[in-house]
Amino acid sequence: MNTTMAGYHILMILSAVDFRFNVLEDKVIKDYLVQAFPIHISLDREMAVISNLKHQEWEAHFVNCLEDFYDDSTQAERLQLLDFAVQLCKADGVINHTENHYLNLLFEAWDPQ
């Protein structure tokens, strides 16, 4: 999976782990897509992949995506996606335990220091 698709999957899973939809989270994802894809693309296939995951499969898929993103990205790209991930989790004003767990997976895997 390329970095842009992996980033999209990462953000989509982060938006889903609290089982609540928030339009501000949607805006963060759209902002990421505008930055990552300057032209319009269809995300139907990617959304189908994410939608077909069972909740218990989210973490393994998330980890695979963060590894794919890491393999093909620069430090600057990783820092930028980390920023989008934090913005997304903070969008509804609350970072719950599960969102925090997923953010920690990102930070621990990528060690942005």
C-alpha positions, 0 to 999 in steps of 0.5 A: 500500500502506498503512503497516501493510502496507508495514511488514509486507512490510519486516519479512517480507523482512528476516526472509527475507534470511538464508534462516534462520527464527528464532522470535525474528524471528517474535515481533518481527513478531507484536509489530509486528502487535499494535501496528499491528493491534489487531484480528485480520486475515488476512494470507494475501493479503500473505503470498502476494505476498511468497512469490511474489517471486523472491529477486532481486525482494526488494530492489526490493519492499523499496524500494517498501514503504519508500517507501510507508511513508514517504509515509504515516507520521509521523517517530515511526512511521518510528522505531518501524518502524526499531526493529522492523527492528533488533530483528528483525535482531538476534533471532538474535544475528547481523546478516549482510551482507545484513541490514545492507544492507537496514537501511542501505537503510531508514536511508539512505532515511528519514534518522532523524536 
